[in-house]
Amino acid sequence: MNDLADRLEELRGRGLHRRLRLISGPQGPRVLLDGRPVLLLCSNNYLGLADHPRVRQAAAEAAMRWGTGAGASRLISGNMGPHRLLEQRLAEFKGHEAGLLFGSGYLANNGAIAALAGRGEVVFSDELNHASLIDGCRLSRAETFVYRHGDLDHLAWGLRRAEGRGSLIVTDGVFSMDGDVAPLPGLVELAGRHECRLLVDEAHGTGALGPGGRGAVAAAGLVEEIDVIVGTLGKALGGYGAYVCASRETVDYLINTARPFIFSTAPPPPMVAAAIAALDLLESHPHRVERLQAGAHALRDELAAEGLAAGGATQIVPLTVGEAERTMALCERLLEHGIFAQGIRPPTVPDGSSRLRLTVMATHRAGELRHAARVIASCARDLGVSAVPSPPGRAEAPLAEAA
Ligand SMILES: Cc1ncc(COP(=O)(O)O)c(C=O)c1O
């Protein structure tokens, strides 16, 4: 009965025990962490909208006008004006016929994948996909073929082997822990050739890539070719909740079959109104996206100048260290120097590829990023850690530590 203590002890022994840290105040570039002032380098508030006055105001006003909760699921009595408006706005923004809100990105991926694939079919999933896609595949009860990270030949082999049972390919657009972009043109080609649907999770692409921050799919000019886009409101859009964009028929199907949509209370009106305000800001101030991209370039360059090779190609800047303990030692050392860059360990990333996952925000100043790179390099040197670009995938997971 009391094996939980043993299991916790085992996690501690492997350097994998987690604890909650406490942030005081809103998510800005500088926060108080457990009472200590730090530069925040691991938030997904990429565009600085979570703490933007107009977004906060919209949430406050919606709370007064519509109340704090929707009171029921959408199919009972929880479908309100703001839900419909936000769905239309998201569909227009993403260039799809229709949109559908979910409680979170985790739920949207679970719900959409489990609805679109089923027993007797095969789902194809990149090995570095986010846990919500992985769990969606599990829930679908379809057979899952996990292809090597970004490896189109491996995927093509799996599709041939499925002999027509393939129903869905699922991928992160921007990989959440690696910051690289999926090979979307090749995925579209294979999906078309094998008559599979393609679902792209734009959690980290929206607000960060493509024209006006429309995402990795728009950046690749492939909006018309993708069957299902999933996005979250909890990262660049600064709130909470998520959405699917797809054809009207697909959305109608999800309304009727996606269990996290059917069996869960509708998103609260203040969160929906906050997302509408965030979209307004994104559309009227697209330079925020450029600032984010410029900041990411600057941080990579500064790290390279310090001899640290970061992975990825976006606002997610991973510094792969290797062992979990060494990664957390570096994370703690950085905190002592006023930098908060959370260490990421298994099972979030493959064994042997623990890393600092640095994330840039449009609100970081160039001087802050320069300072961060110098401090990271100096702490890494003190601890004898040399970061290398992220390993190619779970299968290989090599790692690098220096003496
Ligand atoms: C790629 C990806 N998809 C989905 C999610 C889940 O989104 P949410 O935080 O809205 O549940 C995340 C992050 O948490 C993610 O990184």
The ligand as an SDF file (V2000), in Angstrom:
LIG
                    3D

 16 16  0  0  0  0  0  0  0  0999 V2000
    2.8480   20.5490  -28.9740 C   0  0  0  0  0  0  0  0  0  0  0  0
    1.8800   20.7300  -27.8440 C   0  0  0  0  0  0  0  0  0  0  0  0
    0.6060   20.3580  -28.0210 N   0  0  0  0  0  0  0  0  0  0  0  0
   -0.3050   20.5010  -27.0540 C   0  0  0  0  0  0  0  0  0  0  0  0
    0.0370   21.0330  -25.8360 C   0  0  0  0  0  0  0  0  0  0  0  0
   -0.9970   21.1330  -24.7810 C   0  0  0  0  0  0  0  0  0  0  0  0
   -1.6490   22.3600  -24.8510 O   0  0  0  0  0  0  0  0  0  0  0  0
   -2.3740   22.9200  -23.5500 P   0  0  0  0  0  0  0  0  0  0  0  0
   -1.2960   23.4540  -22.6750 O   0  0  0  0  0  0  0  0  0  0  0  0
   -3.3250   23.9360  -24.0740 O   0  0  0  0  0  0  0  0  0  0  0  0
   -3.0750   21.7460  -22.9290 O   0  0  0  0  0  0  0  0  0  0  0  0
    1.3560   21.4380  -25.6040 C   0  0  0  0  0  0  0  0  0  0  0  0
    1.8310   22.0420  -24.3460 C   0  0  0  0  0  0  0  0  0  0  0  0
    1.4930   21.9890  -23.3060 O   0  0  0  0  0  0  0  0  0  0  0  0
    2.2980   21.2690  -26.6180 C   0  0  0  0  0  0  0  0  0  0  0  0
    3.5750   21.6170  -26.4280 O   0  0  0  0  0  0  0  0  0  0  0  0
  1  2  1  0
  2  3  1  0
  2 15  2  0
  3  4  2  0
  4  5  1  0
  5  6  1  0
  5 12  2  0
  6  7  1  0
  7  8  1  0
  8  9  2  0
  8 10  1  0
  8 11  1  0
 12 13  1  0
 12 15  1  0
 13 14  2  0
 15 16  1  0
M  END
$$$$
